[in-house]
Every structure is written in C-alpha cells, then in structure tokens.
Amino acid sequence: MMAQYEEQGGNHKAALAYYKQSVAYNDSVYNADNQQQLRDSYVDYERGKSLRQVETIRTAYEAEVRAKRTVMAMAITVVVSALVIIALLWYILRTRRASIRMLQRIERMRTTFFTNITHEFRTPLTVILGLSEQLQLKDGNDTEQYQYLESIQRQGKSLLDLVNQLLDITRLAAGAVDAQWSQGNIVTYIQRTVAGYADYARMRKVNLTFHSDKAQIQLCFVPEYIDKIVRNLLSNAIKFTPGEGHIAVMLATEGGHLVIRVTDTGRGFPEEDLPHVFELFYQGANNSTEFTGTGVGLPFVQQMMRQMNGTVTVSNRHEGGAEVTLTLPLRQSVEITRQSTPWEETAAQKVTPTNPAEEEIVSGTSEKERSMVLVVEDNADITQYITILLGTHYEVRTAANGYEALLAAEEQHPDLIITDLMMPEMDGYELCNRVRNSELLCHIPIVVVTARGEEDDRIRAIEDGADAYLRKPFNAEELLVRVEKLIEQRKMLQERFTQMLQGNTEKAASLSGDDRKFITRLNGIIQDNMGDPGFGVEVLAEKMHASTSKLYRRIRTLTGYSTQSYILHLRMERAKELLATTNHTVSDIAMRCGFDDTSYFTRVFRNFYSCTPSQMRKR
C-alpha cells in the first residue's frame, strides 16, 4: 500500500523501496508458512510413522500372542495326550501285572493242590501196595495178616473219602445233589460225632470238649452234611492245635437259629488268608511242609451249609487260635424224608489215630550186633509198614516228627535215619539240617522217604544232608538195599578211618602220595591245637590254606566224614589214648582234648564208644 501511495505521488524511489520491502515481507511470511506446513507435514509423517510402528508392533504382538496360544494349546494337548497315554500304559501295566499275579497265584494254587493231593494219595498207596506185597511174600499168622488187611482197608477208605469229597464239592456247586433231610435232636448227633474224635485228640494231647445250652434242639438238617462238616472242622482243628491245647464244640440257639462254634487254641488263620479261606484249592500260609491239605475242606463246608440254607464264617480269637461259626435256621421249608435217627451208627464211628506220637513200634530183638534204624514218620500205617520191612534185619525205633527224632537220636545213637519230609513241629528238611550240624549226629546216614516228587524237593533234601531220596510209593527192595549199603558204607569208612588213626600202614599205603601228605599235615595241625576249645573248621581251613568248602570235600572224599566230625573223631581217639596210658582225671583229659565242659565231653565219648570215660578206663 505504501509503494502504491508513493508511486501515485510520483516518488518512485520510495515506492520502489517500499515495494522491495513488501516483497521481502511476503517472502518471509511465505517461508514461515512453508516451514510451518513443513513442520506440520513432518509431524504428520512422524505421527503416521509412529502409528504404523504401533500398528506393526500391535500386529506382531497379536501374532506372537496367537503363536504363544497356539504353542500353549499344542503343549497342553501334548501333555494331556502324554498323560492319557501314560495313564493308559499304567492301567495296562497294572492290569497286566494283576493278571500275571492272578495267573501266578492260580499256578501256585494248582501246583500246591496237585502236590498235596499227590501226597494224600501216595501215603495210603504206599501202605496198600507195600502191605499187599508183604501178604504175597509172607506166610504170617492170622493176627499179623489181619493187621495188614486192617491197615489196607483203613487207607483204602481214606482214599475213597478223599475222592468222594472232590466229587461231592463239584456236585454241590452244580446243585446236582439230592439231599436227604431228617428231623431230630441235633445235640445228640453232634455229640456222638465229637465223641468219635476223643481218642484221636487224646493221642495228639489235645483236650476236646463239647457243650450245648440245651439238652435237646430239634432241627431239620441233612445228617450226611452235618457229619462231614463237623468231621472236617475237627480234623483241621486237631491238626493245627499243638499239644496241651484245647478244642471246644459249642451249640446254642440264637434268634431262631442254631449256632455251632468250633474253637481251638492253635495258630489261627494268617490275616492275609482270611478273605480267601473259602476259595477252592486255596493254600494258605499254614499249609507248609508241616501240614498238608487239598484246599477243599472249608469250601466243601461252605457248599454244604448253603445247601442247608446256613452260613459259615471264620475268624481269629483274641486269646489265640481260630473260631469257625456255623449258623442254621431251626426251621426249614423242605420235605422231611426221615423222622427216625439212623445216623447214630455212622456218627459214632471212631476215628483211628494216625499219629503214633505216644507209641513206639519196635520190631525184632535189641541185640547189640543189630544195627539200629530210626524211622521218623507221622503216619502210623507207614511207620508200621517200614517197621515190618526192616524189623527182620535191624532194630527199629520210631518218632512222629523231627523234634522227637532229634531227642531219640541223641539218646539212642541210631546207625541210620529214615524220615518223611511233611511232618508237624519239625519237618524233614530241618531234621536233616540239624543232624548234619550236630557234632553228635553228623555222621548218621539219612534216607528221605516222601510223597513230594518234585526235583526242587529232592535237591533241597540232598543239600540239607540227605544221603538217599525215595518217593512214595517206594519199592521195598530198594529201601532195604539202600539202608543196607549205607550202613555198610558207614561201617567201612569208620573202620578205615579208625585204622588210619591208629597208624595202620596198609591203609595208609592205599592212599596216594598227595593224600598221605594231606592227611599227615591235617592230623598234625589238629593234634597241635587239640587242647584249644576254640579250634574249629574255620581255623583249620585257614591253617591248611584252603576254603572251608574245599577242605570239607577233600576230607569227605578221604574219610567219609565232615570236617567237624573228623576233628571230633581225632579228639575222641586222643581222649581214649590218654585214658589208657595216663592217670589224668577225666576233667583234665577233657581239657587236653578241647572240651571245657566235662559233662558234654562225657556225652560225646559215650556216643562214640557206648560207655563213659570212667568205664573205658576200667576196661
């Protein structure tokens, strides 16, 4: 405006100056606007860039989140799948293990059942076959033949009862039995059945009692079932009740039911066996080598009770022992086939004792020249049969179990022991082991006669010290030959050993050079340590620079004796020599021979020479 004003006034110079100044101002404002726009554009650009970065970051974050979620989902899926697979594998493994355990249990039950049923069959078959053979070979008197036939008949009935029991339990389970019901006084019936077991219980030194809260209890029942039930329970109770124990049969009426309780003071049922006692063929912890069974007794009882609409339960008493409770309804909705009491004859049958614990069957004379054989067997008929076989040639002594046999062997010093494996109190395995580890008895040969025919049983018996193993039913001639040869072999070894100890040059010459050196060195070490009570197998093996097992085998091969028995024989020979050549007292000689107990020394000496040291000196 100033430039136009000055130009109109003719002042062109001033107009030009103002014009230039106006242009400069316009350029300045334009530049300022451009800069502002530029700044605005830059801010917009930066804002857009930031928004794009944020969007990119957001997109990346969302993608990462989605990826993480996908990975997490996949991981969870994998973990869940793995857990499911692991659970399935665990379930399959557990099921398989359970199946294997079940199969193993069934196999054990089957094996045990057949082993025990074999024993149950072999024992009576041994008597039947053996005595039948004796009847064919001998022209004995009528009394002897009657005893043979009586034993055969008794064992035949045992076999028949066992077979019938196996058949009856199958028929009962199938419901194919036509029960004969009777109405009568159950008290009298059970009392007569219990009375039939009185002698058997007395033989086992068990007190058997019967009690009823009423003199008469009228009941509808199957006599055959009640008879078998009571007999089965009493047989088991007597078998598992030790001497001086007590068995009680009690009858009572409770709320319209008859309750029969059979209690004993025996070992009772192992807790783990209680849920399984009514399973067919189940063999519990009580059914060891001492007591055998077939596993059908209690299941058979249960089946018969069910047929009479009754129940049976078993439990352990707080005082010790077992209790079997039978419950029967007093009234039955069945047809009574008999009103009389024809059962009294069968119920009153007497049970023949099969345990000769209080009897000693001795056949033949007691002449000194006759070798003595100790027969260890809990079956009276088997004992009688073996005694008949050996009685002509040997002096026979008997024992009902391993514990009695040990006591008899220490007192009577038999030349040979014949033992069964399955016996109460102490079985044949433990007897063999105890004899072999006894200084007094380790030299006695042992023949095992048993119904157990498994290879493991034979190997175990030989490992425990048996010299021969015969299975029932055995061959009588084989038993006689085994006994004869073992006794002859033992006497020959004793004679050879004695002559070697006495310096017999001929016997010593029969040994090889290495054997003579071995025996000479062995005897020297034992003689040098004779007076040391602590000198034994381990010390001797150390001084001989050999292991105890290797030393045992070498001494056994040369002398027929174990290492411990050999040391004992040398000590006894030394004691005998001192008694004959010195005036030392018996106590002093015992000390010189390694015995710090004079009474024990006397017992061992008497076992070797059948006389005391004082009697030997007098001779």
C-alpha positions in Angstrom: 0.0 0.0 0.0 2.9 2.4 0.8 4.5 1.6 -2.5 1.3 2.4 -4.4 0.9 5.6 -2.4 4.4 6.8 -3.2 4.1 5.8 -6.8 0.9 7.8 -7.1 2.7 10.7 -5.5 5.5 10.4 -8.0 8.0 9.3 -5.6 9.1 6.3 -7.5 12.3 5.7 -5.5 10.4 5.5 -2.2 7.7 3.4 -4.0 10.4 1.0 -5.2 11.9 0.7 -1.7 8.5 0.0 -0.2 7.8 -2.4 -3.0 11.0 -4.3 -2.3 10.3 -4.3 1.3 6.8 -5.6 0.6 8.2 -8.4 -1.5 10.7 -9.3 1.2 7.9 -9.4 3.8 5.7 -11.6 1.6 8.7 -13.9 1.0 9.3 -14.0 4.8 5.6 -14.8 5.5 5.5 -17.4 2.7 8.7 -19.0 4.0 7.2 -19.0 7.5 4.1 -20.6 6.3 6.1 -23.2 4.3 8.1 -24.0 7.3 5.0 -24.4 9.4 3.5 -26.6 6.7 6.7 -28.5 6.5 6.7 -28.9 10.3 3.1 -29.9 10.2 3.8 -32.4 7.4 6.8 -33.8 9.3 4.7 -34.1 12.5 2.0 -35.8 10.4 4.6 -38.0 8.9 6.1 -38.9 12.2 2.7 -39.4 13.7 1.8 -41.7 10.8 5.1 -43.5 11.2 4.6 -43.9 14.9 1.1 -45.2 14.2 2.4 -47.5 11.6 5.1 -48.7 14.1 2.5 -49.1 16.8 0.3 -51.0 14.4 3.2 -53.1 13.4 4.1 -53.8 17.0 0.4 -54.5 17.8 0.2 -56.8 14.8 3.4 -58.5 15.8 2.2 -58.7 19.4 -1.1 -60.2 18.4 0.7 -62.6 16.1 3.1 -63.5 19.0 0.2 -63.9 21.4 -1.6 -66.1 18.8 1.6 -68.1 18.3 2.0 -68.5 22.1 -1.6 -69.5 22.5 -1.1 -72.0 19.7 2.1 -73.3 21.2 0.4 -73.4 24.7 -2.6 -75.2 23.2 -0.3 -77.6 21.5 1.8 -78.1 24.6 -1.3 -78.7 26.7 -2.6 -81.1 24.1 0.7 -82.9 24.0 0.9 -83.0 27.8 -2.7 -84.2 28.1 -2.1 -86.8 25.4 1.1 -87.9 27.2 -0.7 -88.1 30.5 -3.5 -90.1 28.9 -1.0 -92.4 27.2 0.9 -92.7 30.5 -2.4 -93.4 32.3 -3.4 -96.0 29.7 0.1 -97.6 29.9 0.0 -97.6 33.7 -3.5 -99.1 33.6 -2.5 -101.6 31.0 0.7 -102.4 33.1 -1.3 -102.6 36.3 -3.9 -104.8 34.6 -1.2 -107.0 33.2 0.6 -107.2 36.5 -2.7 -108.1 38.2 -3.3 -110.7 35.5 0.2 -112.1 35.9 -0.2 -112.1 39.7 -3.6 -113.9 39.3 -2.0 -116.4 36.9 0.9 -116.9 39.2 -1.5 -117.3 42.2 -3.6 -119.8 40.2 -0.5 -121.6 39.1 0.8 -121.7 42.7 -2.6 -122.9 43.9 -2.7 -125.5 41.1 0.8 -126.7 41.8 0.3 -126.8 45.6 -3.0 -128.6 45.2 -1.6 -131.3 43.0 1.5 -131.6 45.2 -0.6 -132.0 48.3 -3.2 -134.2 46.6 -0.3 -136.4 45.4 0.9 -136.6 49.0 -2.6 -137.5 50.1 -2.8 -140.3 47.5 0.8 -141.5 47.7 0.8 -142.1 51.5 -2.1 -144.6 51.6 -1.0 -146.1 48.3 2.4 -146.8 49.8 0.8 -148.7 52.7 -1.7 -150.6 50.4 0.9 -151.6 47.9 3.6 -152.4 50.4 1.4 -154.5 52.7 -0.2 -156.3 49.8 3.3 -157.3 48.7 4.1 -158.5 52.1 0.9 -160.5 52.2 2.0 -162.2 49.0 5.6 -162.9 50.2 4.9 -163.9 53.8 3.0 -166.8 55.4 2.4 -164.8 58.5 -0.1 -165.8 61.3 -3.7 -164.8 61.2 -3.2 -161.9 63.7 -0.4 -160.4 61.5 -2.4 -160.8 58.3 -5.5 -159.2 60.0 -3.4 -156.2 61.0 -2.1 -155.9 57.4 -5.6 -156.1 56.0 -7.0 -153.7 58.6 -4.3 -151.1 57.6 -5.1 -151.7 53.9 -8.8 -151.2 54.5 -8.2 -148.1 56.6 -6.0 -146.5 53.9 -8.4 -147.6 51.2 -11.2 -145.8 53.0 -9.1 -142.7 53.3 -8.5 -142.7 49.5 -12.2 -143.2 48.9 -13.2 -140.4 51.3 -10.8 -138.0 49.5 -12.1 -138.9 46.1 -15.7 -138.6 47.3 -15.0 -135.2 48.8 -13.5 -134.0 45.5 -16.5 -135.3 43.6 -19.1 -134.1 46.1 -17.9 -130.5 46.1 -18.3 -130.4 42.3 -21.8 -131.9 42.5 -22.7 -129.5 45.3 -21.6 -126.5 43.3 -23.6 -127.7 40.4 -26.7 -128.3 42.6 -26.9 -131.9 41.5 -27.2 -133.5 44.9 -30.5 -134.8 46.3 -30.2 -134.1 50.0 -31.9 -136.5 52.5 -33.4 -134.3 55.2 -34.2 -135.5 58.7 -35.8 -134.1 61.8 -34.2 -134.9 65.1 -32.1 -133.9 68.1 -29.0 -132.2 66.6 -27.3 -132.2 70.1 -27.1 -136.0 70.3 -25.9 -136.2 66.7 -23.1 -133.8 67.0 -22.1 -135.1 70.5 -21.7 -138.6 69.0 -19.6 -137.2 66.2 -17.4 -135.3 68.6 -17.0 -138.4 70.8 -15.7 -140.3 67.8 -12.7 -137.9 67.8 -11.9 -138.2 71.5 -9.2 -140.8 71.2 -7.6 -139.1 68.2 -7.5 -135.8 70.2 -6.1 -137.6 73.2 -3.4 -139.2 71.1 -2.4 -135.7 69.9 -2.5 -134.5 73.6 -5.4 -132.1 72.8 -8.3 -131.5 75.2 -11.6 -131.9 73.2 -14.8 -130.7 74.9 -18.5 -130.4 73.9 -21.1 -128.1 75.3 -24.7 -127.3 74.5 -27.0 -124.7 76.2 -29.9 -127.2 75.8 -30.1 -130.9 76.1 -32.4 -131.2 73.1 -32.5 -129.0 70.0 -34.9 -130.2 67.4 -33.6 -129.3 63.9 -34.4 -130.1 60.3 -31.0 -130.9 58.7 -29.1 -133.2 56.4 -27.2 -135.8 58.6 -24.7 -136.6 56.0 -23.7 -132.9 55.6 -23.5 -132.3 59.4 -21.4 -135.3 59.8 -18.9 -134.3 57.1 -18.9 -130.7 58.3 -18.1 -131.5 61.9 -15.5 -134.1 61.0 -13.8 -131.7 58.6 -13.7 -128.9 61.2 -12.5 -131.2 64.0 -9.8 -132.7 61.8 -8.4 -129.3 60.9 -8.6 -128.1 64.5 -6.7 -131.1 65.8 -4.1 -130.9 63.1 -3.3 -127.2 63.8 -3.6 -127.3 67.6 -0.4 -128.1 69.4 0.0 -130.5 72.4 -1.8 -129.5 75.6 -4.1 -127.3 73.5 -7.9 -127.1 73.8 -10.7 -127.6 71.2 -14.3 -126.8 72.1 -17.5 -127.5 70.2 -20.4 -125.3 71.5 -24.1 -125.3 70.5 -26.6 -122.5 71.2 -29.9 -121.2 69.9 -30.0 -117.5 69.0 -33.0 -115.8 67.4 -34.5 -118.8 65.6 -31.1 -120.2 64.5 -28.8 -122.9 65.7 -25.2 -121.6 66.2 -22.4 -124.1 66.2 -19.0 -122.8 67.2 -15.7 -124.8 66.9 -12.8 -123.0 68.6 -9.2 -124.0 69.2 -6.0 -122.7 70.7 -3.9 -123.4 67.7 -2.1 -121.0 65.4 -5.2 -119.5 63.9 -5.6 -118.1 60.4 -3.0 -115.6 59.0 -4.8 -112.3 58.4 -3.9 -112.3 54.7 -5.6 -115.7 54.3 -8.9 -114.9 55.9 -10.5 -113.4 52.8 -9.5 -116.5 50.8 -10.2 -119.5 53.1 -13.4 -120.4 51.2 -11.7 -120.3 47.8 -11.5 -123.7 46.2 -7.9 -125.2 46.3 -6.6 -122.2 48.1 -3.5 -123.0 50.2 -2.7 -120.5 52.9 0.4 -119.8 55.0 -0.5 -122.6 57.5 -0.2 -125.1 54.7 3.5 -125.6 54.8 5.6 -128.7 54.6 4.5 -129.5 58.2 0.7 -129.6 57.4 -0.6 -130.6 54.0 -4.1 -130.3 52.7 -6.0 -130.1 49.4 -7.7 -126.8 49.8 -11.2 -128.2 49.5 -12.2 -128.6 53.2 -13.6 -125.2 54.0 -15.1 -124.6 50.5 -16.8 -128.0 50.9 -18.2 -127.0 54.3 -19.5 -123.7 52.8 -21.2 -125.6 49.9 -22.9 -128.0 52.3 -24.0 -125.1 54.6 -25.5 -123.3 51.6 -27.4 -126.4 50.7 -29.0 -126.3 54.2 -29.7 -122.5 53.9 -27.0 -121.8 56.5 -23.8 -119.8 56.7 -20.2 -120.3 57.9 -17.7 -117.7 59.0 -14.1 -118.0 60.2 -12.2 -115.6 62.5 -9.3 -115.5 64.9 -9.8 -115.4 68.6 -8.3 -112.6 70.7 -6.9 -115.3 73.1 -5.2 -117.0 70.2 -6.5 -119.7 67.8 -9.3 -119.9 65.3 -13.1 -119.9 65.6 -15.5 -121.3 63.0 -19.1 -120.3 63.4 -21.9 -122.3 61.7 -25.4 -120.8 61.6 -28.5 -122.9 60.6 -32.2 -122.0 60.7 -34.2 -124.1 63.2 -37.0 -124.5 60.7 -36.7 -125.4 57.0 -39.3 -125.3 54.3 -38.3 -128.7 52.9 -39.8 -132.2 52.8 -38.7 -134.4 55.6 -37.7 -137.8 54.2 -36.8 -139.4 57.6 -38.2 -138.9 61.1 -36.0 -141.5 62.8 -32.4 -141.2 63.8 -30.5 -143.7 61.7 -27.4 -141.5 61.7 -26.3 -142.5 65.2 -24.3 -145.5 63.9 -22.3 -143.5 61.4 -21.9 -140.6 63.7 -20.5 -142.7 66.4 -17.7 -144.1 64.2 -14.4 -143.9 66.0 -11.6 -142.0 64.3 -8.5 -144.1 64.2 -5.5 -142.2 65.3 -2.9 -141.7 62.6 -0.2 -140.1 64.7 1.9 -142.6 66.7 3.3 -139.8 68.9 2.8 -141.8 72.1 3.5 -145.2 70.6 6.9 -146.7 69.7 6.7 -149.7 67.4 9.8 -151.8 67.9 10.3 -155.0 65.9 12.9 -157.6 66.4 15.3 -158.0 69.3 17.6 -155.4 70.8 20.7 -157.4 70.3 23.9 -155.3 70.2 25.0 -156.7 66.9 21.9 -155.5 65.1 22.2 -152.0 63.6 19.6 -149.5 64.8 17.3 -147.6 62.4 15.3 -144.6 63.5 12.0 -144.2 61.4 10.6 -140.7 61.5 7.0 -140.7 60.1 3.8 -139.1 61.3 1.6 -141.7 59.7 1.1 -144.8 61.8 0.4 -147.1 58.9 3.6 -146.0 57.0 5.5 -146.4 60.3 4.2 -149.9 60.7 4.9 -150.9 57.2 8.6 -149.7 57.3 9.0 -151.3 60.7 7.7 -154.6 59.2 10.2 -154.3 56.3 13.2 -153.5 58.5 12.3 -155.4 61.7 13.8 -158.7 60.5 17.3 -157.3 59.9 17.5 -154.2 62.1 16.5 -152.8 65.5 13.8 -150.2 64.7 12.9 -147.1 66.7 10.3 -144.6 65.7 9.4 -140.9 66.1 6.4 -138.9 65.0 8.2 -135.8 63.9 11.7 -134.2 63.6 11.7 -132.8 67.1 11.1 -136.3 68.7 13.6 -137.8 66.2 16.4 -135.4 67.4 15.8 -136.3 71.0 15.7 -140.0 70.2 18.9 -139.8 68.1 20.9 -138.1 70.8 19.7 -140.7 73.3 19.8 -143.9 71.2 22.5 -143.2 68.6 21.0 -144.9 65.6 23.1 -146.2 62.7 20.7 -144.7 60.1 17.6 -142.4 60.0 14.7 -142.8 57.6 12.5 -139.7 57.6 9.5 -138.2 55.8 9.5 -134.5 54.8 6.0 -133.4 55.7 5.7 -133.6 59.5 4.4 -131.4 62.3 6.6 -129.4 64.7 9.8 -130.1 62.7 9.8 -131.2 59.1 12.3 -133.5 57.4 14.3 -130.7 55.9 15.1 -129.1 59.2 15.8 -132.5 60.7 18.4 -133.2 58.0 19.9 -129.8 58.6 20.0 -130.2 62.4 21.5 -133.7 62.2 24.3 -132.5 59.8 25.2 -129.6 62.0 25.3 -131.6 65.2 28.7 -132.8 66.5 27.0 -135.9 68.0 24.9 -136.9 65.0 26.5 -135.5 61.8 27.9 -139.0 60.9 24.5 -140.7 60.7 23.2 -141.5 57.1 19.8 -140.2 56.3 17.2 -141.7 53.9 14.3 -139.5 52.9 11.0 -141.3 52.0 8.4 -138.8 50.9 5.5 -138.2 48.6 7.0 -135.0 47.4 8.4 -135.9 44.0 9.4 -132.5 42.6 13.1 -132.1 41.6 13.4 -129.0 43.8 12.3 -131.0 46.8 14.9 -133.7 46.1 17.7 -131.2 45.6 16.8 -129.3 48.7 16.7 -132.5 50.8 20.2 -133.5 49.5 21.5 -130.0 50.1 20.2 -130.3 53.7 22.2 -133.6 54.2 20.1 -136.5 52.9 22.1 -139.4 51.5 19.2 -141.0 49.6 15.8 -139.9 48.4 12.9 -142.3 47.7 9.4 -141.3 46.5 6.2 -142.9 47.8 5.0 -145.4 46.9 8.6 -146.8 47.2 10.0 -150.2 46.2 10.5 -152.2 49.4 13.6 -154.0 48.0 15.2 -150.7 47.0 14.7 -149.3 50.5 16.2 -152.4 52.1 19.2 -152.2 49.7 19.7 -148.5 50.3 19.6 -149.0 54.1 22.0 -152.0 53.9 24.5 -150.3 51.7 24.5 -147.0 53.6 25.1 -148.8 56.9 27.8 -151.0 55.3 29.5 -148.0 53.7 29.4 -146.1 57.0 30.9 -149.0 58.9 33.7 -149.5 56.2 34.5 -145.8 56.4 34.6 -145.9 60.2 36.9 -149.0 60.1 39.2 -147.4 57.5 39.3 -144.1 59.4 40.0 -145.9 62.7 42.8 -147.9 61.3 44.3 -144.8 59.7 44.2 -143.0 63.0 45.9 -146.0 64.7 48.7 -145.8 62.2 47.8 -148.8 60.0 50.5 -148.8 57.4 48.5 -150.9 54.9 45.6 -148.5 55.0 47.9 -145.5 54.8 49.7 -147.2 51.9 46.4 -147.4 50.0 46.4 -143.7 49.8 48.2 -141.7 47.1 51.3 -139.7 48.0 49.3 -136.4 47.9 46.6 -137.9 50.1 49.1 -139.2 52.6 50.8 -135.8 52.8 47.4 -134.1 53.2 46.2 -136.5 56.0 49.6 -136.2 57.8 49.6 -132.4 57.7 45.9 -132.3 58.6 46.4 -134.6 61.6 49.4 -132.7 62.7 47.6 -129.4 62.8 44.7 -130.9 64.7 47.0 -132.6 67.2 48.9 -129.3 67.8 45.6 -127.5 68.5 43.9 -130.3 70.3 43.6 -128.5 73.6 42.1 -125.3 72.2 38.3 -125.3 72.7 38.0 -122.6 70.1 39.8 -124.6 67.4 37.3 -125.4 64.7 36.6 -125.7 61.0 37.4 -122.1 60.1 40.7 -122.1 62.0 41.7 -125.4 60.5 40.9 -124.2 56.9 43.0 -121.1 57.5 46.0 -123.1 58.6 45.5 -125.6 55.7 45.4 -122.6 53.3 42.1 -123.8 51.8 38.5 -122.7 51.9 36.1 -124.4 54.3 34.1 -125.9 51.3 37.2 -127.3 49.6 38.6 -128.7 52.8 35.2 -130.3 53.5 35.1 -132.0 50.1 38.7 -133.3 50.4 38.2 -134.7 53.9 34.8 -136.1 53.0 36.3 -137.9 50.0 39.2 -139.5 52.0 37.4 -140.3 55.3 33.7 -140.1 54.7 33.3 -137.6 57.5 32.7 -133.9 57.5 35.5 -131.6 58.7 33.8 -131.0 62.1 33.2 -134.7 62.6 36.8 -135.5 61.6 38.1 -133.1 64.3 35.8 -134.7 66.8 36.9 -138.2 66.0 40.6 -137.2 66.5 39.8 -135.7 69.8 37.9 -138.8 70.9 40.8 -141.1 69.8 43.2 -138.8 71.7 40.9 -139.0 74.8 40.8 -142.8 74.5 44.5 -142.9 74.3 45.0 -140.7 77.3 42.6 -142.7 79.4 44.6 -145.9 78.6 48.1 -144.5 79.0 47.9 -141.8 81.8 46.4 -141.3 85.2 44.9 -137.9 84.4 41.4 -137.2 85.6 38.5 -137.2 83.2 38.2 -133.4 83.6 41.9 -132.9 82.8 41.7 -135.2 79.7 38.6 -133.3 78.6 40.5 -130.0 78.8 43.5 -131.6 76.9 41.1 -132.7 74.2 39.5 -129.3 73.8 36.4 -129.7 75.9 35.7 -127.1 78.6 32.5 -128.9 79.7 33.2 -132.3 81.3 29.6 -133.4 81.1 29.4 -132.6 77.4 32.7 -134.5 76.9 31.2 -137.5 78.7 28.1 -137.4 76.5 30.1 -137.3 73.3 32.5 -140.0 74.5 29.6 -142.3 75.4 28.1 -141.6 71.9 31.3 -142.8 70.3 32.3 -145.8 72.5 29.0 -146.7 74.2 30.5 -146.2 77.6 31.6 -143.4 79.8 35.3 -142.4 80.1 35.5 -143.9 83.6 34.1 -147.2 82.3 36.6 -147.2 79.4 39.5 -146.7 81.8 38.3 -149.6 83.9 38.2 -151.8 80.8 
